[in-house]
């Protein structure tokens, strides 16, 4: 009897715009199934933090790609260790999020992170969240989900998240940033934010996290039973 390899491990890809709830839902689904979890956004934010701390020009694609390839980052769920220090909270600063969005539009950076993300695919399975998990990183995912919510609700979620972490936040600025980031992520030439044709669209506006998680688990069960 052969032992399942990484390429045999099922993947649930959960994509969506910023603050759509994909991280919270993905973690809960992974916990329910006993799967590994990939927070792809944390990788881009780690690159952004490393770039900001080294005063790297965010337009210098080659240097940013080098930083990405040599990134000494370890991700365990939501915890991120960069160069031996815990930077989990630092990654949620708005300056880092904004820089990550700009960096994520660069083809060389995305290419440098591609295999690193795919390496998270291990038995018994993986739940990956991001913006191109189903379209680029794991196109053979057994289930693809695209989560969305109104910009206003997403801004409110981000505001509460930052306040809970003791960070300052401005609702109007957050809403503007979310709208600008949506436009930037959707318009970038490489791996733009978009719903795959075979992805299930779930609008999380006003919907409790638990209800969304139950829906995703039911969809996964159905997908695994399909011939």
C-alpha positions in Angstrom: 0.0 0.0 0.0 1.5 3.3 -1.1 1.8 6.3 1.3 0.0 9.4 0.0 2.5 12.1 -1.1 2.1 15.9 -1.0 0.6 16.0 -4.4 -2.2 13.6 -3.3 -3.2 15.7 -0.3 -6.6 17.4 -0.9 -6.6 21.2 -1.0 -9.4 23.6 -0.1 -8.6 27.0 -1.7 -10.4 30.0 -0.1 -9.9 33.3 -1.9 -11.3 36.7 -1.5 -10.5 40.4 -1.0 -9.1 41.9 2.2 -11.1 41.4 5.4 -13.7 39.1 3.6 -13.3 36.6 6.5 -11.2 34.1 4.5 -8.5 33.7 7.2 -10.9 33.2 10.0 -13.0 30.7 8.0 -10.0 28.9 6.6 -8.5 28.4 10.1 -11.8 27.0 11.4 -12.2 24.7 8.5 -8.6 23.4 8.8 -9.1 22.8 12.5 -12.4 20.9 11.9 -10.8 18.6 9.3 -7.4 18.3 11.0 -5.7 19.8 7.9 -2.7 22.1 7.6 -3.4 25.8 7.1 -1.6 28.3 4.8 -2.1 32.0 5.3 -0.6 33.2 2.1 -1.1 36.8 2.9 1.2 36.5 5.9 4.0 35.5 3.5 3.5 38.7 1.4 3.3 40.8 4.6 6.5 39.2 5.9 8.3 40.2 2.7 6.8 43.7 3.0 8.0 44.1 6.6 11.5 42.9 5.6 11.5 45.4 2.8 10.4 48.3 5.0 12.9 47.5 7.7 15.7 47.4 5.2 14.5 50.7 3.6 14.1 48.9 0.2 12.5 50.8 -2.6 9.1 49.1 -3.1 9.5 49.7 -6.9 12.7 47.7 -7.0 11.4 44.4 -8.2 14.7 42.6 -8.4 15.8 43.5 -4.9 12.4 42.6 -3.5 12.5 39.2 -5.3 15.9 38.6 -3.7 14.5 39.5 -0.3 11.6 37.0 -1.0 14.0 34.2 -2.0 16.1 34.7 1.1 13.3 35.3 3.5 13.9 33.6 6.9 10.3 33.3 7.8 8.4 30.5 9.6 4.6 30.4 9.5 2.6 28.3 11.9 -1.1 29.2 11.6 -1.3 32.9 12.4 2.1 33.1 14.1 4.9 34.4 11.9 8.5 34.3 12.9 10.9 36.5 10.9 14.6 36.2 11.4 14.0 34.5 14.8 11.5 37.1 16.2 7.8 37.0 16.5 6.4 39.6 14.1 2.7 38.4 14.1 1.3 41.6 15.4 3.7 43.9 13.4 2.4 42.3 10.2 -1.1 43.8 10.8 0.1 47.4 10.8 -1.6 49.4 8.0 1.8 50.4 6.5 2.8 46.8 6.2 -0.6 45.8 4.6 -0.3 48.7 2.1 3.3 47.7 1.2 2.3 44.0 0.9 -0.5 45.0 -1.6 2.0 46.9 -3.7 4.6 44.1 -3.6 2.1 41.4 -4.4 1.6 43.0 -7.8 5.2 42.3 -8.8 5.6 39.2 -11.0 9.1 38.3 -9.7 7.9 38.4 -6.1 4.9 36.2 -6.8 7.1 33.8 -8.7 9.6 33.6 -5.8 6.8 32.7 -3.4 5.0 30.2 -5.6 6.8 27.0 -4.7 7.1 28.1 -1.1 3.3 28.2 -0.9 2.9 24.8 -2.7 5.3 23.2 -0.2 2.5 23.6 2.5 0.5 20.9 0.7 1.1 17.9 2.9 -1.1 15.0 4.1 -3.8 14.8 5.4 -4.7 18.0 3.5 -4.4 21.8 3.3 -6.7 24.7 3.6 -5.1 27.7 1.9 -6.4 31.3 1.9 -5.3 34.2 -0.3 -6.2 35.9 -3.5 -5.0 33.4 -6.1 -5.0 30.1 -4.3 -7.5 28.5 -6.6 -6.5 30.2 -9.8 -2.7 29.9 -9.7 -1.2 28.2 -6.6 -3.5 25.2 -6.4 -5.6 25.1 -9.6 -6.4 21.4 -8.9 -7.9 22.1 -5.4 -10.8 19.8 -4.7 -12.9 22.8 -3.5 -12.5 26.4 -4.4 -14.3 29.1 -2.4 -14.5 32.8 -3.1 -15.6 34.8 -0.1 -16.7 38.4 -0.3 -18.6 41.1 1.7 -19.5 44.7 1.3 -16.5 47.2 1.6 -18.3 48.8 4.6 -18.5 45.5 6.5 -14.9 44.6 5.7 -13.7 48.0 6.9 -15.6 47.5 10.2 -14.0 44.1 10.6 -10.5 45.5 10.0 -11.2 48.4 12.4 -12.3 46.0 15.2 -9.3 43.7 14.5 -6.8 46.6 14.8 -8.5 48.0 17.9 -8.4 44.6 19.6 -4.6 44.5 18.9 -4.2 48.0 20.5 -3.5 49.7 17.2 -4.9 53.0 16.1 -7.4 53.0 13.2 -9.6 55.4 11.3 -12.8 53.9 9.8 -12.9 56.3 6.8 -9.3 55.7 6.0 -9.7 51.9 6.2 -12.7 52.0 3.9 -10.8 54.0 1.3 -7.8 51.7 1.6 -10.0 48.6 1.1 -11.6 50.1 -2.0 -8.2 51.1 -3.4 -6.7 47.7 -2.6 -9.6 46.0 -4.3 -9.0 48.0 -7.5 -5.3 47.4 -7.3 -5.6 43.6 -6.7 -8.2 43.2 -9.4 -6.2 45.2 -12.0 -2.7 43.8 -11.6 -1.5 41.9 -14.7 -0.2 38.9 -12.8 -2.6 36.7 -10.7 -5.4 39.3 -10.4 -8.0 38.9 -7.7 -10.9 37.2 -9.4 -13.4 34.4 -8.8 -12.5 31.2 -10.6 -15.2 29.8 -12.9 -15.4 26.7 -10.7 -15.3 28.5 -7.4 -18.3 28.7 -5.1 -19.2 32.4 -4.2 -20.2 33.0 -0.6 -21.2 36.5 0.5 -20.3 36.8 4.2 -22.0 40.1 4.8 -24.0 39.8 8.0 -23.4 36.0 8.2 -21.9 34.5 11.4 -18.5 32.8 10.9 -19.9 29.5 12.2 -22.5 29.4 9.5 -19.9 30.1 6.8 -17.7 27.3 8.2 -20.6 24.8 8.2 -21.3 25.7 4.6 -17.7 25.2 3.5 -17.5 21.9 5.3 -20.7 20.7 3.7 -19.4 21.7 0.3 -16.1 19.8 0.9 -18.0 16.7 2.0 -20.0 16.9 -1.2 -16.9 17.5 -3.4 -15.2 14.5 -1.9 -18.2 12.3 -2.6 -18.4 13.4 -6.2 -17.3 10.7 -8.8 
